[in-house]
Amino acid sequence: MLTIETIMEKNHYLVAGLAPIKTANPTQMAGDAKNYQVTIKHTFVDGLFNLFTSGFYTPTTTIVKK
């Protein structure tokens, strides 16, 4: 039976995404997997942080499925 593991990690940016503070490394998140899918998106919570800080803090979420 095929199982899919999902790993999520936050990316932290300042000034509308122009200044990265910490970004995820999808290759490291996938480990020794040869085939994996990477998705980077703004979740609802990420959007709230962006809204409440008027774009100063702009997080995103990296999702790796292997």
Steps between C-alpha positions, in 0.01 A plus 500: 500500500630844406522758779564867444685696767436875521751737661422870554738781594458878522699758302545841662538821298496872580400801289245327275730204437808696395717413802511129588562415866468121486399283206435128481727266306272259308787264411588463867132461593464215247796314646607203290181492290563499125150614401327776691264790438567852630226760548555851638185689592341760721274333755210679666713562812787630283255745343382618842857576610556686173178698547558591866857618434402691183739290292805552722508131603407264215520129585443213257476124551708237318333160468697192389315179413711189458 
